[in-house]
C-alpha cells in the first residue's frame, strides 16, 4: 500500500507554516472584500440587504457583509431609541417632580380646608348654643311678660 497523495513531491501535503500564512492572507483578503461590500450596502434598503443575505450561504462574503450592515443599522436604531428613551425619561422625571409638588400643595390645601371646616363646625356649635340661649331667654321674658300682665289684672 502506498500513500502517494501524502508525499511532498506531488504538492498535496503542505507545510503547516505555509498553511498558516495562506490562512492569514485569505482572512485579510476576505476581510477587505467584506469591508468593501459593507460600504456598498450602506446605501441599500433593508429589504435588499435581507434578500441578498438570504440569497447567499452563511459565511460567504456577501452574507457576512449583509449581516454586518444589518447589525450596524440595528445598533444605530438602538442608540437612537435609547437616546429618545433617555429624553422621555428626563421629561417624565420632571413631570413626576411637578406632580409631587402639586400633590403636596393639594395636601396642604386640603389640610387647611379641613381646619377651616373644623373651625366652622366649632362656630356652628357655638351658634347653636347661642340660639338655644336666646330662645330660652325669650321664653323666660315671654313668661315674665305674661306673669306681669296676669298679675295686674
trRosetta pair geometry for C-beta under 8 A, 3 or more apart (Angstrom, degrees):
i j d omega theta_ij theta_ji phi_ij phi_ji
3 6 4.6 -2 145 22 106 118
3 7 7.3 138 108 -36 72 82
4 7 5.6 -40 -157 7 47 117
4 10 6.6 83 157 -27 84 141
5 10 6.7 -70 -129 67 39 154
5 12 5.4 -37 -178 69 69 164
5 13 8.0 120 140 -41 55 93
6 12 7.0 -85 -100 87 23 115
6 13 5.3 58 -168 -60 52 132
7 10 5.7 87 75 7 89 95
7 12 7.7 64 59 43 50 99
7 13 6.7 -170 93 13 11 127
8 11 7.4 47 -179 -76 48 32
8 13 5.5 -80 -85 69 59 108
10 13 7.9 76 63 7 87 81
11 14 8.0 27 -180 -75 57 76
14 18 5.0 -114 178 80 104 121
14 19 5.2 122 110 -58 124 93
14 22 7.8 -19 166 1 157 144
15 18 4.5 88 64 4 89 105
15 19 7.1 -156 93 -8 46 85
16 19 5.3 -50 -146 35 38 117
16 20 6.4 43 154 -24 67 100
17 20 5.8 -49 -150 31 33 112
17 21 6.7 31 152 -15 63 104
18 21 5.8 -56 -153 37 34 110
18 22 6.3 34 150 -20 67 107
19 22 5.6 -56 -147 37 31 112
19 23 6.3 32 155 -20 66 105
20 23 5.8 -53 -148 35 30 110
20 24 6.5 29 155 -17 64 106
21 24 5.8 -55 -148 37 32 110
21 25 6.3 29 155 -16 66 107
22 25 5.9 -56 -147 39 30 109
22 26 6.1 31 155 -20 65 109
23 26 5.6 -55 -144 38 30 112
23 27 6.2 33 155 -22 65 106
24 27 5.6 -53 -146 35 30 112
24 28 6.4 28 155 -18 64 105
25 28 5.8 -55 -147 37 31 109
25 29 6.2 27 156 -14 66 107
26 29 5.9 -56 -143 41 29 108
26 30 5.9 30 155 -20 65 111
27 30 5.6 -55 -142 40 27 112
27 31 6.1 28 157 -21 64 107
28 31 5.8 -53 -145 35 28 110
28 32 6.5 29 155 -18 62 104
29 32 5.8 -54 -150 36 31 111
29 33 6.3 31 152 -19 64 107
30 33 5.6 -56 -148 37 31 112
30 34 6.2 31 154 -18 66 106
30 61 6.2 -144 -156 -88 78 103
31 34 5.6 -52 -144 38 32 111
31 35 6.2 35 154 -21 65 105
32 35 5.6 -53 -147 36 30 113
32 36 6.4 31 154 -18 64 105
33 36 5.8 -54 -149 36 31 111
33 37 6.4 30 152 -17 64 107
33 61 4.8 -41 118 -141 118 147
34 37 5.6 -55 -147 39 32 112
34 38 6.3 38 151 -24 66 103
34 61 5.1 -136 -77 -151 75 83
34 64 4.9 -45 -125 103 127 121
34 65 5.0 -165 -156 -70 68 86
34 68 6.9 94 166 1 110 147
35 38 5.6 -49 -147 32 31 113
35 39 6.6 33 152 -18 62 102
36 39 5.7 -52 -153 34 33 112
36 40 6.5 35 148 -20 64 105
37 40 5.4 -52 -150 35 36 115
37 41 6.3 33 152 -19 67 107
37 61 5.9 140 -11 151 153 98
37 62 6.3 -141 -160 -106 153 51
37 64 7.9 93 73 79 138 82
37 65 3.4 -68 107 -103 119 165
38 41 5.7 -57 -146 39 31 110
38 42 7.0 57 149 -48 61 86
38 65 4.8 -143 -60 -151 66 88
38 68 5.2 -48 -101 93 125 126
38 69 5.4 179 -140 -64 77 93
38 72 7.7 94 -165 -7 117 145
39 42 5.8 -26 -160 -10 36 118
40 43 7.7 -71 175 30 38 93
40 44 7.6 31 134 -23 67 117
40 65 7.7 16 52 169 99 145
41 44 5.0 -60 -155 27 58 122
41 49 5.6 82 -164 -105 118 108
41 52 7.7 -135 -108 60 117 153
41 65 5.9 152 -11 148 138 105
41 66 6.5 -177 -118 -97 159 56
41 69 4.3 -79 110 -76 134 163
42 69 7.0 -140 -77 -131 49 116
44 48 4.5 -109 178 84 112 129
44 49 5.4 133 105 -54 120 88
44 52 8.0 11 147 -2 162 137
44 69 7.8 33 56 156 107 157
45 48 4.8 94 57 8 81 101
45 49 7.0 -149 94 -4 42 87
46 49 5.8 -61 -150 39 30 109
46 50 6.1 28 156 -18 68 108
46 70 7.5 87 -139 -112 81 90
46 73 7.2 -161 -95 122 95 164
47 50 5.9 -56 -146 38 28 109
47 51 6.2 28 155 -20 64 108
48 51 5.7 -54 -146 36 30 112
48 52 6.4 29 156 -17 65 105
49 52 5.8 -55 -148 37 31 109
49 53 6.3 33 152 -22 64 106
49 66 5.0 156 -177 -144 83 92
49 69 5.6 -122 -143 94 142 129
49 70 6.0 167 132 -63 133 93
50 53 5.5 -54 -148 34 32 114
50 54 6.4 24 156 -13 67 106
50 66 7.3 141 -89 -179 24 125
50 70 7.3 85 -77 -88 74 133
51 54 6.0 -58 -147 40 30 104
51 55 6.1 30 154 -22 65 111
52 55 5.6 -57 -142 37 30 113
52 56 6.4 10 164 -5 65 112
52 62 5.8 -115 163 172 104 113
52 66 5.2 -176 92 -82 101 136
53 56 6.6 -72 -148 43 25 96
53 62 7.5 -163 -97 135 43 84
53 63 5.6 91 -146 -133 66 64
53 66 3.6 -156 -75 119 95 149
53 67 6.4 118 -128 -55 125 67
53 70 7.2 -10 -56 -22 154 137
55 62 7.7 -48 82 124 92 141
56 60 4.6 -117 167 66 113 137
56 62 4.1 170 -60 83 170 117
56 63 4.3 -147 101 -52 111 88
56 66 7.4 149 43 5 125 134
57 60 5.1 96 64 -23 75 117
57 63 6.4 -88 89 -34 34 146
58 63 5.4 -159 -117 155 33 159
59 63 6.4 22 33 70 27 135
59 64 7.0 21 -156 -52 20 102
60 63 4.5 90 54 9 82 105
60 64 6.8 -152 88 -6 39 88
61 64 5.7 -57 -144 40 29 110
61 65 6.1 29 158 -20 66 108
62 65 5.8 -56 -146 37 29 110
62 66 6.3 28 156 -18 65 107
63 66 5.8 -56 -148 38 29 110
63 67 6.2 30 153 -20 65 108
64 67 5.6 -55 -146 37 30 112
64 68 6.2 30 156 -19 65 106
65 68 5.8 -54 -146 37 30 110
65 69 6.2 28 156 -18 65 107
66 69 5.8 -56 -145 38 29 109
66 70 6.2 27 157 -16 65 107
67 70 5.9 -57 -146 39 28 108
67 71 6.2 29 154 -19 63 108
68 71 5.6 -57 -148 38 30 112
68 72 6.3 32 153 -22 65 104
69 72 5.6 -50 -148 34 32 113
69 73 6.4 29 155 -15 65 105
70 73 5.8 -54 -145 40 32 109
70 74 6.1 32 155 -18 66 107
71 74 5.7 -54 -142 39 29 110
71 75 6.2 34 155 -22 63 106
72 75 5.7 -56 -150 36 29 113
72 76 6.4 29 152 -19 64 104
73 76 5.6 -52 -149 34 34 112
73 77 6.4 32 153 -17 66 104
74 77 5.6 -53 -148 38 33 111
74 78 6.2 36 152 -21 66 104
75 78 5.6 -52 -145 36 31 112
75 79 6.3 33 154 -20 64 104
76 79 5.7 -53 -148 35 31 111
76 80 6.4 30 153 -17 65 105
77 80 5.7 -53 -146 38 33 110
77 81 6.1 33 154 -19 66 107
78 81 5.6 -55 -145 39 31 111
78 82 6.2 33 154 -20 65 105
79 82 5.7 -52 -146 36 30 111
79 83 6.4 32 153 -20 63 105
80 83 5.7 -54 -149 35 31 113
80 84 6.3 29 153 -15 65 106
81 84 5.7 -54 -145 40 32 109
81 85 6.1 35 153 -21 65 107
82 85 5.5 -52 -143 38 31 114
82 86 6.3 37 153 -24 64 103
83 86 5.6 -51 -150 31 30 114
83 87 6.7 29 151 -16 63 102
84 87 5.7 -52 -151 36 34 110
84 88 6.3 33 152 -17 66 106
85 88 5.7 -54 -146 39 32 110
85 89 6.1 37 152 -24 65 106
86 89 5.6 -52 -146 35 29 114
86 90 6.6 32 153 -20 63 102
87 90 5.8 -52 -151 33 32 111
87 91 6.6 30 151 -15 64 105
88 91 5.6 -55 -151 38 34 111
88 92 6.2 35 151 -20 67 106
89 92 5.5 -52 -144 37 32 112
89 93 6.3 35 154 -21 65 102
90 93 5.7 -51 -148 33 31 111
90 94 6.6 32 152 -17 63 104
91 94 5.7 -54 -151 37 33 112
91 95 6.2 32 151 -17 66 107
92 95 5.5 -53 -144 40 33 111
92 96 6.1 39 154 -24 66 105
93 96 5.5 -50 -145 34 31 114
93 97 6.5 33 154 -18 63 102
94 97 5.8 -53 -151 35 31 110
94 98 6.4 30 151 -18 64 106
95 98 5.5 -54 -147 38 33 112
95 99 6.2 33 154 -18 67 105
96 99 5.7 -54 -145 39 30 110
96 100 6.3 34 152 -22 63 104
97 100 5.6 -52 -149 34 32 114
97 101 6.5 33 152 -18 64 102
98 101 5.7 -53 -153 35 33 111
98 102 6.4 32 150 -17 65 106
99 102 5.4 -52 -144 39 35 113
99 103 6.1 39 154 -22 67 103
100 103 5.6 -51 -145 36 31 112
100 104 6.4 33 153 -20 63 104
101 104 5.7 -54 -149 35 31 112
101 105 6.3 31 152 -18 65 105
102 105 5.6 -53 -146 38 32 111
102 106 6.1 34 153 -19 66 106
103 106 5.6 -52 -145 38 31 113
103 107 6.2 36 152 -23 64 104
104 107 5.6 -51 -148 33 31 114
104 108 6.5 29 153 -16 64 104
105 108 5.8 -54 -149 37 31 109
105 109 6.2 30 153 -17 65 107
106 109 5.7 -54 -144 39 31 111
106 110 6.1 33 155 -21 65 107
107 110 5.8 -54 -146 36 28 112
107 111 6.4 31 152 -21 62 105
108 111 5.6 -53 -150 34 32 113
108 112 6.5 33 152 -19 65 103
109 112 5.6 -52 -149 36 34 112
109 113 6.3 33 152 -17 66 104
110 113 5.7 -51 -146 37 33 110
110 114 6.2 37 151 -22 64 105
111 114 5.5 -52 -149 35 31 115
111 115 6.5 32 151 -18 64 103
112 115 5.6 -53 -150 36 33 111
112 116 6.4 33 151 -19 65 104
113 116 5.5 -53 -147 37 34 113
113 117 6.3 36 152 -20 66 103
114 117 5.6 -52 -146 36 31 111
114 118 6.4 33 152 -20 63 103
115 118 5.6 -51 -148 35 33 112
115 119 6.4 34 151 -18 64 104
116 119 5.5 -52 -149 38 34 112
116 120 6.2 35 150 -21 66 104
117 120 5.4 -50 -143 37 34 113
117 121 6.2 39 153 -23 65 102
118 121 5.6 -49 -148 33 31 114
118 122 6.5 36 149 -20 62 103
119 122 5.5 -51 -151 35 34 115
119 123 6.3 32 151 -17 66 104
120 123 5.5 -52 -145 39 34 110
120 124 6.2 41 151 -24 65 103
121 124 5.5 -49 -148 33 31 116
121 125 6.6 35 150 -21 62 100
122 125 5.8 -52 -155 31 31 112
122 126 6.6 27 150 -14 64 105
123 126 5.6 -53 -148 39 35 111
123 127 6.1 37 152 -20 67 105
124 127 5.6 -53 -144 38 31 111
124 128 6.2 36 153 -23 64 104
125 128 5.6 -53 -149 33 30 114
125 129 6.5 29 152 -17 64 103
126 129 5.7 -53 -150 36 33 111
126 130 6.3 34 150 -20 66 105
127 130 5.5 -52 -145 37 34 113
127 131 6.3 37 153 -22 66 102
128 131 5.7 -50 -148 33 30 111
128 132 6.5 30 152 -16 63 104
129 132 5.7 -54 -150 37 33 111
129 133 6.2 33 151 -19 66 105
130 133 5.6 -53 -146 38 32 112
130 134 6.2 34 153 -21 66 105
131 134 5.6 -52 -146 36 31 112
131 135 6.3 31 154 -18 65 104
132 135 5.7 -53 -146 37 31 110
132 136 6.2 33 153 -21 64 106
133 136 5.5 -54 -148 37 31 114
133 137 6.3 29 154 -18 66 105
134 137 5.8 -53 -145 38 30 108
134 138 6.1 31 154 -20 64 107
135 138 5.6 -54 -145 38 30 112
135 139 6.3 30 155 -19 65 105
136 139 5.8 -56 -149 36 29 109
136 140 6.3 29 153 -19 64 106
137 140 5.6 -54 -147 37 32 112
137 141 6.2 29 154 -16 66 106
138 141 5.9 -56 -147 40 30 108
138 142 6.1 33 153 -22 65 107
139 142 5.5 -52 -143 36 32 113
139 143 6.3 31 156 -16 65 104
140 143 5.9 -55 -149 39 30 108
140 144 6.2 33 150 -21 64 108
141 144 5.3 -52 -144 38 33 116
141 145 6.2 37 153 -22 66 102
142 145 5.7 -50 -146 34 31 111
142 146 6.4 29 153 -16 64 105
143 146 5.6 -53 -144 39 33 110
143 147 6.0 37 153 -22 65 107
144 147 5.6 -53 -146 37 29 114
144 148 6.3 30 153 -19 64 105
145 148 5.7 -54 -148 36 31 111
145 149 6.3 30 153 -20 65 105
146 149 5.7 -52 -145 36 32 111
146 150 6.3 23 158 -10 65 110
147 150 6.1 -62 -146 44 27 104
147 151 6.0 31 155 -26 64 111
148 151 5.6 -54 -142 34 28 114
148 152 6.6 25 160 -16 63 105
149 152 6.3 -60 -154 35 28 105
149 153 7.0 18 153 -13 61 111
150 153 5.9 -60 -148 37 37 109
